[in-house]
């Protein structure tokens, strides 16, 4: 019999174990974007897409390391907003918390729509019914307990890992001539315009897209406060990000562009299915549809969890109505879970009423929100590291590399990404829509005094110069 979850901070239960946390981090790194979205990256950078994935992965790894430093030193629920509040004040905590909540609420709706589109080829029901079914299913999982959420995510992530490992084994066998009828060798890496057919510009433009494909790796730090050993769990998960990125992303994309010509139209549309078909794997399309559906359900599950915990911490800090802070007898902030699901319905409805305008704007409006959050994480780490070094150096058992130089480099690199997006007509609308959503959230701050909790559960000390 498994041991019961113990009480955690502010009524949350510490029901997540280290295996849950490890798979949360792995699952966060492998989304449907790897299986589908990688085609556009290959089309932009050619075989040099492997460099784009490696560079973006290193950037996100630095963000994770910085966030991990703060979580290990001061594990709290809703860490992203909380560290912004500690470092830069209540306005920063309010803005980052709400924009991050908005990101995951819209993502819940978008993933429900994507999952329904896959299911519609198997089940003869209207897509809105299938979207509703997926929302109800994953909301129910999150309402049961944090352990229920963790168990589902553990198995979802396991399926994704098995799929990637099998692809790597089969792909490597093909490349090295160990697969039946294999066209072995590495000639496809340079045969069609060279390794970087679109030059350095193509590599950098692809980095813009790839950086957001890694969104979700930070979920493990949000969940840290509900794990039994938050410090060890986060340190372990963060340390393993590098090999996950290298193995799952860089290696798999390397195999795709080695097995097939990078400019093949089918590669650009569905790279993994095309590669498996080319190698003669039976039912490749169906297999990948199952894997992609699993990835969608994984993101849907995690997005509901993250949005509820972020809303919970906003309530706890007085940035949202006090009634939402209530947890049920299983330690789940049920009202926060349900509100996020109800809000996600707005995106689902928009996808059917106005798919080309409202829904497109909503999806674009979260496109670079994660980059705004990354910047806030780095600024928070720079300030809180200095404070901890003065006041509690013993807490710094897990440190950011090359402080403060690498921290500042990451900030500059993300702003360089923004500049690249602003000069690229294909990405400019996404940058503009996300900026509008950030400004809209910031403009709501004056409403905090009227509608927020009059007596926050606790006050967080602000770091002053």
C-alpha positions in Angstrom: 0.0 0.0 0.0 1.4 3.4 -0.9 1.9 5.9 1.8 -0.5 8.8 2.0 0.5 12.3 0.9 1.6 14.5 3.7 0.5 18.1 4.2 2.5 20.7 2.3 2.7 24.5 2.3 -0.6 26.4 2.6 -2.7 23.2 2.6 -1.2 21.7 -0.6 -0.2 18.0 -0.3 3.3 16.7 -1.0 2.1 13.8 -3.2 4.7 14.0 -5.9 7.7 11.6 -5.7 11.0 11.9 -7.3 10.0 9.6 -10.2 7.0 11.9 -10.9 9.3 15.0 -10.8 11.8 13.4 -13.2 9.1 12.4 -15.7 7.5 15.9 -15.3 10.7 17.4 -16.5 11.1 14.9 -19.3 7.5 15.2 -20.4 7.8 19.0 -20.4 10.7 18.8 -22.8 8.9 16.5 -25.3 5.7 18.1 -26.7 3.8 17.6 -29.9 6.0 20.4 -31.3 8.9 17.9 -31.6 6.9 15.5 -33.6 5.1 18.0 -35.8 6.6 21.5 -35.4 10.2 20.3 -36.1 9.3 20.2 -39.8 9.1 24.0 -40.0 12.5 24.3 -38.2 14.1 21.9 -40.7 12.6 23.9 -43.6 14.1 27.1 -42.2 17.6 25.9 -41.3 18.0 22.7 -43.3 20.3 20.1 -41.7 21.7 22.9 -39.5 18.5 22.6 -37.6 20.5 20.4 -35.2 22.5 23.5 -34.3 19.3 25.6 -33.8 18.0 22.9 -31.4 21.3 22.7 -29.5 21.7 26.5 -29.1 18.1 27.0 -28.0 18.4 24.0 -25.6 21.5 25.5 -24.0 19.7 28.8 -23.6 16.7 27.2 -21.9 19.1 25.0 -19.8 20.6 28.2 -18.4 17.1 29.5 -17.5 16.3 26.2 -15.8 19.6 26.3 -13.9 18.8 29.9 -12.7 15.3 28.9 -11.7 16.6 25.7 -10.0 19.0 27.8 -7.9 16.0 29.8 -6.5 13.8 26.8 -6.0 16.4 24.8 -4.1 17.2 27.8 -1.9 13.5 28.8 -1.4 11.0 26.2 -2.5 7.5 27.8 -2.7 4.3 27.0 -4.6 4.0 29.1 -7.8 7.7 29.8 -7.8 7.8 31.8 -11.1 5.6 34.6 -9.8 6.8 34.3 -6.3 10.5 34.9 -7.2 9.5 37.9 -9.3 7.6 39.3 -6.3 10.5 38.7 -4.0 13.0 40.3 -6.4 11.1 43.1 -8.1 8.0 43.8 -6.1 4.2 43.1 -6.1 3.6 44.5 -9.6 6.1 42.1 -11.1 4.7 39.2 -9.2 1.1 40.1 -10.3 2.1 40.5 -14.0 4.2 37.4 -14.3 1.8 35.3 -12.4 -1.3 36.3 -14.4 0.5 36.2 -17.8 1.8 32.8 -17.0 -1.7 31.7 -16.0 -3.1 33.1 -19.2 -0.4 31.2 -21.2 -1.5 27.9 -19.8 -5.2 28.5 -19.9 -5.1 29.3 -23.6 -2.8 26.3 -24.0 -5.4 24.0 -22.4 -7.9 25.1 -24.9 -5.5 24.8 -27.9 -4.4 21.3 -26.9 -8.0 20.2 -26.4 -8.7 21.3 -30.0 -5.6 19.6 -31.3 -6.5 16.4 -29.4 -10.0 16.4 -30.8 -8.7 16.8 -34.4 -6.7 13.6 -33.9 -9.5 11.7 -32.3 -12.0 12.7 -35.0 -10.2 10.4 -37.5 -11.0 7.5 -35.2 -14.3 8.5 -33.5 -17.3 9.7 -35.5 -18.3 12.6 -33.2 -18.3 16.4 -33.6 -14.9 17.8 -32.7 -16.4 20.1 -30.1 -17.8 17.0 -28.3 -14.3 15.4 -28.3 -12.7 18.6 -27.1 -15.2 18.7 -24.2 -14.5 15.0 -23.4 -10.8 15.7 -23.2 -11.2 18.7 -21.0 -13.6 16.8 -18.6 -11.2 13.8 -18.5 -8.0 15.7 -17.6 -9.8 18.2 -15.3 -11.1 15.2 -13.4 -7.6 13.8 -13.1 -6.4 17.0 -11.6 -9.3 17.2 -9.2 -8.6 13.8 -7.6 -5.2 14.7 -6.2 -1.7 15.9 -7.1 -0.6 12.3 -7.0 -3.2 11.4 -9.6 -1.8 14.2 -11.8 1.7 13.0 -11.3 0.8 9.3 -12.1 -0.9 10.3 -15.4 2.0 12.5 -16.3 4.5 9.8 -15.4 2.9 7.3 -17.9 2.3 9.9 -20.6 6.0 10.9 -20.4 7.0 7.2 -20.4 5.2 6.6 -23.7 6.8 9.6 -25.3 10.3 8.5 -24.1 9.8 5.0 -25.4 8.7 6.3 -28.8 11.7 8.6 -29.0 14.1 5.9 -27.9 12.7 3.4 -30.5 13.0 6.0 -33.2 16.6 6.7 -32.2 17.5 3.0 -32.3 15.8 2.3 -35.6 17.2 5.5 -37.2 20.7 4.8 -36.0 20.5 1.3 -37.4 19.4 2.7 -40.8 22.1 5.3 -40.9 24.9 2.8 -40.1 23.5 0.2 -42.5 22.2 -2.2 -39.9 18.5 -2.0 -41.1 17.2 -4.1 -44.0 17.6 -2.3 -47.3 19.1 0.8 -45.6 20.6 3.6 -47.6 23.4 4.1 -45.1 25.6 7.1 -44.8 25.5 10.9 -44.1 25.3 12.2 -47.7 21.9 13.9 -47.1 23.5 16.3 -44.6 25.3 18.1 -47.4 23.8 16.9 -50.7 21.0 19.5 -51.0 22.6 23.0 -50.8 25.0 22.2 -48.0 24.7 21.7 -44.3 23.3 25.2 -43.8 21.6 26.0 -47.1 20.0 29.2 -45.7 23.1 30.4 -44.0 23.5 31.7 -40.5 20.3 33.7 -40.9 18.4 30.5 -41.3 20.0 28.9 -38.2 19.2 32.0 -36.1 15.6 32.3 -37.4 15.0 28.7 -36.4 16.3 29.3 -32.9 13.4 31.7 -32.5 11.0 28.9 -33.1 12.9 26.2 -31.3 13.3 28.2 -28.0 9.5 28.0 -27.5 9.4 24.3 -28.3 11.1 23.7 -25.0 8.4 25.4 -23.0 7.2 23.1 -20.2 10.6 22.3 -18.8 9.9 24.8 -16.0 6.8 22.9 -14.8 9.0 20.7 -12.5 9.9 23.9 -10.5 6.2 24.9 -10.2 5.5 21.4 -8.8 8.5 21.4 -6.4 6.5 22.6 -3.4 4.2 19.5 -3.7 7.1 17.0 -3.9 8.5 15.2 -0.9 12.1 16.4 -1.5 11.8 19.6 -3.5 15.5 20.6 -3.4 16.8 17.2 -4.5 14.0 16.7 -7.0 14.6 20.0 -8.8 18.4 19.7 -8.7 18.2 16.2 -10.2 15.6 17.2 -12.9 17.5 20.3 -13.9 20.8 18.5 -14.1 19.2 16.0 -16.5 17.8 18.6 -18.9 21.0 18.7 -21.0 21.1 15.1 -21.8 17.4 15.0 -22.5 17.7 17.9 -24.9 20.7 16.3 -26.6 19.1 12.9 -26.8 15.5 13.6 -27.6 15.8 16.7 -29.7 19.2 17.1 -31.3 19.8 13.4 -31.9 16.3 12.7 -33.3 16.4 15.8 -35.6 19.9 14.8 -36.7 18.6 11.3 -37.7 15.7 12.8 -39.6 17.9 15.1 -41.8 20.4 12.2 -42.3 17.8 9.7 -43.4 15.9 12.0 -45.7 16.6 15.1 -47.9 15.8 18.1 -45.7 13.8 19.8 -48.5 11.4 16.9 -49.1 7.9 18.3 -48.8 6.7 15.4 -46.6 9.6 16.0 -44.2 8.5 19.6 -43.8 5.0 18.5 -43.1 5.5 15.4 -40.8 9.2 14.6 -40.4 8.9 11.6 -38.1 6.2 9.8 -39.9 8.0 10.4 -43.2 11.2 9.0 -41.8 9.5 5.9 -40.4 7.7 5.3 -43.7 11.0 5.7 -45.6 12.5 3.0 -43.3 9.6 0.7 -43.9 8.1 0.7 -40.4 4.6 -0.7 -40.6 1.7 1.6 -39.7 4.1 4.5 -39.1 1.3 7.1 -39.4 -1.0 5.4 -36.9 1.8 4.9 -34.4 2.8 8.5 -34.6 -0.8 9.7 -34.3 -1.0 7.7 -31.0 2.3 9.2 -29.8 1.2 12.8 -30.8 -2.1 12.3 -29.0 -0.2 11.1 -25.9 1.9 14.3 -26.1 -1.2 16.4 -26.5 -2.8 14.8 -23.4 0.4 15.2 -21.5 0.5 19.0 -22.2 -3.3 19.2 -21.4 -2.8 17.5 -18.1 0.2 19.6 -17.2 -1.4 22.9 -18.4 -4.4 22.4 -16.1 -2.1 21.6 -13.2 0.1 24.6 -13.8 -2.7 27.1 -14.4 -4.4 26.0 -11.1 -1.3 26.3 -9.0 -0.4 29.7 -10.5 -3.9 31.0 -9.8 -3.6 29.5 -6.3 -0.5 31.4 -5.5 -1.9 34.6 -7.0 -4.8 34.3 -4.6 -2.5 33.5 -1.7 -0.6 36.7 -2.4 -3.7 38.9 -2.7 -3.6 39.2 -6.5 -6.9 37.3 -7.0 -10.2 36.8 -5.2 -9.7 35.1 -1.8 -12.3 32.4 -2.4 -10.0 30.7 -4.9 -7.4 29.8 -2.3 -9.6 27.1 -0.8 -8.3 23.6 -1.1 -10.4 20.4 -0.8 -9.8 17.6 1.7 -7.3 16.0 -0.7 -5.2 19.2 -0.8 -6.3 20.2 -4.3 -7.2 23.9 -5.1 -10.4 22.7 -6.8 -11.8 26.1 -7.5 -8.6 27.2 -9.2 -8.6 24.1 -11.3 -12.2 24.6 -12.4 -11.8 28.3 -13.2 -8.9 27.6 -15.5 -10.9 24.9 -17.3 -13.9 27.2 -17.7 -11.6 30.0 -19.1 -10.0 27.5 -21.5 -13.5 26.9 -22.9 -13.2 30.4 -24.4 -10.4 29.2 -26.6 -12.2 26.1 -27.6 -15.4 28.0 -28.5 -13.3 30.5 -30.5 -11.7 27.7 -32.5 -15.1 26.9 -33.9 -16.8 30.3 -34.1 -13.8 32.3 -35.3 -10.8 30.0 -36.1 -9.0 32.4 -38.5 -9.3 35.6 -36.3 -10.1 35.2 -32.6 -8.5 31.7 -32.1 -5.5 32.6 -34.2 -5.0 35.8 -32.2 -5.3 33.8 -28.9 -2.7 31.3 -30.0 -0.4 34.1 -31.3 -0.9 36.0 -28.0 0.9 33.3 -26.0 3.6 32.7 -28.6 6.4 34.5 -26.9 4.9 34.9 -23.4 7.3 32.2 -22.2 10.2 34.4 -23.3 8.8 37.3 -21.1 8.7 34.8 -18.2 12.3 33.7 -18.9 13.5 37.3 -18.7 11.7 37.7 -15.4 13.3 34.5 -14.1 16.8 35.8 -15.0 16.3 39.2 -13.5 14.9 37.6 -10.3 17.9 35.2 -10.1 20.4 38.0 -10.4 18.8 40.0 -7.6 18.0 37.1 -5.3 21.4 35.5 -5.7 23.0 38.7 -4.4 20.6 38.8 -1.5 21.1 35.2 -0.5 24.9 35.6 -0.8 24.7 38.3 1.8 22.0 36.9 4.1 22.0 33.2 3.8 24.9 31.8 1.8 24.3 28.3 3.2 21.1 28.1 1.1 23.0 28.3 -2.1 23.7 24.7 -2.4 22.7 24.6 -6.1 24.2 27.5 -8.1 23.8 29.2 -11.5 26.9 28.8 -13.6 29.1 31.9 -14.3 27.1 34.3 -12.2 26.3 37.0 -13.1 27.8 36.9 -16.7 25.8 34.0 -18.1 22.6 35.3 -16.5 23.1 38.6 -18.3 24.1 36.8 -21.5 20.8 34.9 -21.5 18.8 38.2 -21.1 20.6 39.8 -24.0 20.2 36.7 -26.1 16.4 36.7 -25.5 16.2 40.3 -26.5 18.1 39.5 -29.6 15.4 36.9 -30.4 12.8 39.6 -30.0 14.7 41.8 -32.5 14.9 38.9 -34.9 11.2 38.3 -34.6 10.4 42.0 -35.2 12.4 42.0 -38.4 10.8 38.8 -39.7 7.3 39.3 -41.2 6.3 35.7 -40.5 6.9 36.1 -36.8 6.1 39.8 -36.2 2.4 39.2 -35.6 3.2 36.7 -32.8 5.5 39.1 -31.1 3.0 41.9 -31.4 0.1 39.8 -30.1 2.1 38.5 -27.1 3.3 42.0 -26.3 -0.4 43.2 -26.3 -1.3 40.4 -23.9 1.5 41.3 -21.6 0.6 45.0 -21.5 -3.1 44.1 -21.0 -2.3 42.0 -17.9 0.0 44.8 -16.6 -2.8 47.3 -17.0 -5.1 45.3 -14.8 -2.8 45.7 -11.8 -4.8 48.7 -10.3 -7.8 46.3 -10.0 -5.8 44.2 -7.5 -6.6 46.5 -4.6 -10.3 46.3 -5.3 -10.8 42.6 -6.2 -7.7 40.9 -4.7 -7.6 39.4 -1.2 -7.9 42.1 1.4 -5.8 40.1 3.8 -3.2 37.9 1.9 -2.3 34.7 3.5 1.2 36.0 3.9 3.4 38.9 2.7 6.6 38.3 0.8 9.5 40.6 1.6 10.6 42.7 -1.4 14.2 42.9 -2.3 15.4 46.5 -2.2 18.6 48.0 -3.5 
